């Protein structure tokens, strides 16, 4: 019990630190990840060859976030992520997982928010990791 309380306090302090570093909040519920997924998928269609494949794969990897949220809440991740993908494709950029109701909702209207810094850090680390792997495999040539 004490370990769980300690972890909760640590998590709360990390959120406060994130807000102090960058004072912006964004919708939660997987909405930002799905919107980035949509934009990257659209951009990949304008590219060709290996670049298009890499961008599309990175976009698909972002779907893990809402899928994990749904799975951890005991919901159907495949069904919800598919619906979420379709909603973002039709311009509903604030739609995310409403865990309380088990459906897709406008997360912005519900007031579900998270620090921008959390997403920026995660995307930055994921991008850097992908670049390192691609460099090691000689897929991407760096100047």
C-alpha positions in Angstrom: 0.0 0.0 0.0 2.8 2.4 0.9 4.6 1.6 -2.4 1.4 2.4 -4.4 1.0 5.7 -2.5 4.7 6.5 -3.2 4.2 5.8 -6.9 1.1 7.9 -7.1 2.9 10.9 -5.4 5.8 10.4 -7.8 3.4 10.4 -10.8 1.7 13.6 -9.6 5.0 15.4 -9.1 6.1 14.4 -12.6 2.9 15.9 -14.0 3.6 19.1 -12.1 7.1 19.2 -13.4 5.8 18.7 -17.0 3.4 21.6 -16.6 6.2 23.8 -15.2 8.5 23.0 -18.2 5.8 23.6 -20.8 2.6 25.3 -19.7 0.3 23.7 -22.2 -2.4 21.1 -21.8 -3.9 19.0 -24.6 -6.8 16.5 -24.8 -6.1 13.0 -23.5 -7.8 9.7 -24.2 -5.5 8.9 -27.2 -6.8 11.8 -29.2 -3.4 13.5 -29.8 -1.8 10.2 -30.9 -4.6 9.4 -33.3 -4.5 12.9 -34.8 -0.7 12.6 -35.3 -1.3 9.1 -36.7 -3.8 10.5 -39.2 -1.6 13.4 -40.3 1.5 11.2 -40.7 -0.6 8.6 -42.7 -1.8 11.4 -45.0 1.7 12.7 -45.4 3.1 9.2 -46.2 0.8 9.1 -49.2 2.7 12.0 -50.7 6.1 10.2 -50.3 7.5 7.4 -52.2 9.6 4.2 -51.5 11.2 3.5 -48.2 10.3 7.0 -46.8 6.6 6.3 -47.2 6.9 2.9 -45.6 8.8 4.3 -42.6 6.4 7.2 -42.0 3.4 4.9 -42.3 4.9 2.4 -39.9 5.6 5.1 -37.4 2.0 6.3 -37.7 0.7 2.8 -37.1 2.8 2.5 -34.0 1.1 5.5 -32.5 -2.2 3.4 -32.4 -0.6 1.4 -29.6 -1.5 4.2 -27.1 -5.3 4.2 -27.5 -5.3 0.5 -27.9 -3.4 0.1 -24.6 -5.8 2.5 -22.9 -8.8 0.5 -24.2 -7.3 -2.8 -23.2 -6.3 -1.6 -19.7 -9.9 -0.4 -19.2 -11.3 -3.8 -20.2 -12.7 -2.5 -23.5 -12.4 -3.8 -27.1 -9.2 -2.2 -28.4 -9.5 -3.2 -32.1 -13.1 -2.0 -32.4 -12.4 1.3 -30.6 -9.2 2.1 -32.4 -10.8 1.4 -35.8 -13.7 3.7 -34.9 -11.3 6.3 -33.5 -9.2 6.2 -36.7 -12.4 6.7 -38.8 -13.5 9.7 -36.6 -10.1 11.4 -37.0 -10.2 10.8 -40.8 -13.5 12.7 -40.9 -12.1 15.7 -39.0 -13.0 15.0 -35.4 -9.5 15.7 -34.0 -10.6 15.9 -30.4 -12.2 12.5 -30.3 -10.6 10.0 -28.0 -11.5 7.1 -25.7 -14.1 7.8 -23.1 -13.2 5.1 -20.6 -16.1 5.8 -18.3 -18.7 5.1 -21.0 -16.6 2.7 -23.0 -17.0 4.7 -26.3 -15.5 7.4 -28.4 -16.3 11.0 -27.3 -15.1 14.5 -27.8 -12.4 14.4 -25.1 -11.9 18.2 -25.2 -15.5 18.8 -24.3 -15.3 16.3 -21.4 -12.3 18.1 -20.0 -9.9 15.2 -20.2 -6.5 16.8 -20.4 -2.8 16.0 -20.1 0.4 18.0 -20.2 1.8 18.6 -23.7 5.3 17.9 -22.4 4.4 14.2 -21.8 3.5 13.7 -25.4 6.4 15.7 -26.8 8.8 13.7 -24.7 7.3 10.4 -25.8 7.2 11.3 -29.4 10.8 12.7 -29.3 12.1 9.5 -27.7 10.2 7.3 -30.1 11.5 9.2 -33.1 15.1 9.1 -31.9 14.9 5.4 -31.2 13.5 4.8 -34.7 16.3 6.8 -36.3 18.9 4.9 -34.4 17.5 1.5 -35.5 17.3 2.7 -39.1 20.8 4.0 -39.0 22.1 0.7 -37.5 20.3 -1.3 -40.3 21.7 1.1 -43.0 18.1 1.9 -44.1 18.5 5.6 -43.7 21.6 7.3 -44.9 22.6 10.2 -42.7 24.7 13.2 -44.0 
